[in-house]
Amino acid sequence: MKSQVTVGVVGCGYWGPNLIRNFRQLPDGNLTLMCDTSESRLAHLKSLYPEVEGHKDFGHLLNGAGLDAVIIATPVKSHYAMAKASLLAGKHTFIEKPMASSAEECEELVSIADEKGLVLMIGHTFLYSPAVVKIKEIVDRGDIGDIRYISSRRLNLGLFQKDINVAWDLAPHDISIILHILEEVPVSVNCRGEAHITPGIEDVTNIHLTFRKHRSALIQSSWLDPRKVREMTIVGSRRMIVYDDVAPLEKIKIFDARVEVPPHYDTFAEFQYSYHYGDMYVPYLKQEEPLKSECQHFLDSIRNGKTPLSNGRKGLELVKILEAASASLKRNGAAIEISEGGSTRLCTENGSKTRAVRKAEMLGA
């Protein structure tokens, strides 16, 4: 591989300019082209980066521009078509989250990338943040014990989308972190939500993920909250982690707190919960922009021929969960089971527990 990876970015709207800025600054990358259908957006970015060519035709990125890699930061509905064209043209491809509009589309993109030996990476940016890297280290060391559940809130006033609901827009960040920490996919998904502003596009959703070993995760997403909230709580059997991404400095706090059950008791009267309250401490985090680390990781994966952390298969897993959430929304929150092969189906009821919940309990026994 040559000393620099030549890169082009398509999509210069909300997030594209951040990708352009980072790829332009990295010494391993050579950003030569940016593409958008809007003349005004291209003109604005040309005023900031006059040395970078601006073009309205996406086909120009694939034919004759001499690019090694294409970065796709367009609306979700165009991800599949653009990524497929990019991969078929022999370009390493980076797609912003979510990877595509369906699991079927994701599977095809993964297959093409594998066949052609190309790097396919998805923009799960938070996996590259110092806070999530530190949380993963703490969990893997066993410092917080066995994870019992994870809850997250990602709330804000907007930005409203026209082609996807709030679960597809905001929840991918939290889902990617949860899957990364637990290192497994859920066995079932429940989701409820409401569309208050745009009919048919939910602006508030609540997703419940059921995992093996009696573990679960709750994800609240909203475009209608007056405050920007980016918070996740990880409850372990020994300690608990609170991750506040909005906090300027102390983004992670570890609480030495837990509830203990007495090992032996003869009668219910003798049964007493024990509440442990210890110290709270804040681990040191290196101040580094997650997007910069993510862009560098993409370039490193190309140069070294390595599979990226947020690869196409991880993007596929996430989209399967979003599809299950959408199916649950249409069924008033009914549980949608995700099989080991990745297919989804409506869970059948038997008494008070669904098949997926019984399966999770059996596997965790």
Order of alpha helices (4+ residues) and beta strands (2+ residues): beta-alpha-beta-alpha-beta-alpha-beta-alpha-beta-alpha-beta-alpha-beta-alpha-beta-beta-beta-beta-beta-beta-beta-alpha-alpha-beta-beta-beta-beta-alpha
